[in-house]
Amino acid sequence: MRTRSTFKHSLLLAGLLSALSGVLLLPVVVRAGGPLIVGGPGYGVEGQPFVWDTSAPVQYRVDGGPLARKPDGTVTVNNATGVARVQAMFQVWQNMPTANITFTYAGPLQSYGAFSDGDVSTVEEYDAVMGSCNDGVQSPVIFDADGSIFYQLLGDSAIIGFAGPCQLDPATGHILSAGGMFNGQNRDGINTPDSYPANYEMTAAEFDEAVAHELGHFVGLDHSQINTEVLFEPFGACSVDDLAGLPLMFPYAICQARSTAGLPMLAPDDLAWVSELYPETANAPPDRIPFNTRYGTLRGTILFSDGETPAQGLNVIARSTTTPQRVAVSVFSGYLFTGNPGQTVTGDNDFGTPLGSRNPLLMGTYDIPVPPGSYYVWVESVSPLLAGAELGPLYPPIPNPSHGEYWNANESATDHELTQDAVTVAAGAIVSDLNIILNGTPPRFDSFESSQLWLIDPPPAWLREEDLDPSPLEA
Ligand SMILES: [Zn+2]
């Protein structure tokens, strides 16, 4: 179903969605196709993604008001249905048999500060509830039933929702609270995309997937870039092969709902990464499946043309040799390394983010969890069309002078980009040293090893303060 008048609208909508997903507001956080936030020395576990403690269910609370209502106040999706929908979308992530994370609905939102009536309906109440999230009091899911809070905060009605971790534990590397908000205007039964302000409408299935996408950020996943050709397909009518491999965590909501195409809600990339972050172990209950019996790992380093200097922030995709569009898993090179390593100019990262490893051995490296099988490994730049989503550890991302290239067994700076060799990996196995030497780069890109150095030198005070308080939803 075509719910928006133009492709541009959809890009706008999705771009803003992604910008609010706990990414843009934390400018120098280490991010990747997999984890959203990675620990650094003295902040979390260095080189390890921030994750929830899964020894007990993750508890979340939900707004007590309706999910959606018309401007005249008529409720179109009531609270019970909204709560049930959120629960069902948490269940989608919980149901993955190779991932060990469970969720519990802990009840309606707790009162906090200026919020006491159970229904977040003003910016003041929103601020109070997000304050409770930042203080680690609760993990709130907020319904902005008529979209007025989104509009007041952001000046645009074309936003579906956002979510992300609120409070992190720098000692343990755990996410302590997370939150998000959904725009019920997308389910108010009114579709006037050309009005001002616009009022968009989504199907229930599309809205469900937007909820599930945001809950992916809630559990600590970042965006992924796979099958970007969907950007050039008719809006809401992507090819099923492309859609099958398109991550739910793709930053743009431009295809038809996966369920309407007969596909499971989570793509192979989503399954692999939630399982990598929360691997089910051999001690798992009988209805679960140990991660390492269903996944192997492809590992390597992306290098500049000198063949020695690691390149950060490129998108690396492993594609099945037999179903390359449908089974694909990605990550960004250097995803565990800080996005701001510091250099002689800024003085060894004094002003940098506390997040991300400083271990130089992790620069430019990638790890891709994949189902057992045979794969081609491809490296490419972050798509300029997705730049607003801030993919990868560098922003702006490093430009790849080539249009991407495959790994082959005789890597060099002068091999043909399309020369490819298949890599076969078994469950529980790691295939290492799949290093790709980029063609046609200068020997190294000093100016890109810290995007902050390139962009802002020295960083302004607000950026430094932001870095020291990595709470995406607070900014
Ligand atoms: Zn997102």
Residues whose N, C-alpha, C, O or C-beta is under 5 A from the ligand:
A	BS01	ZN	L17 S18 S21
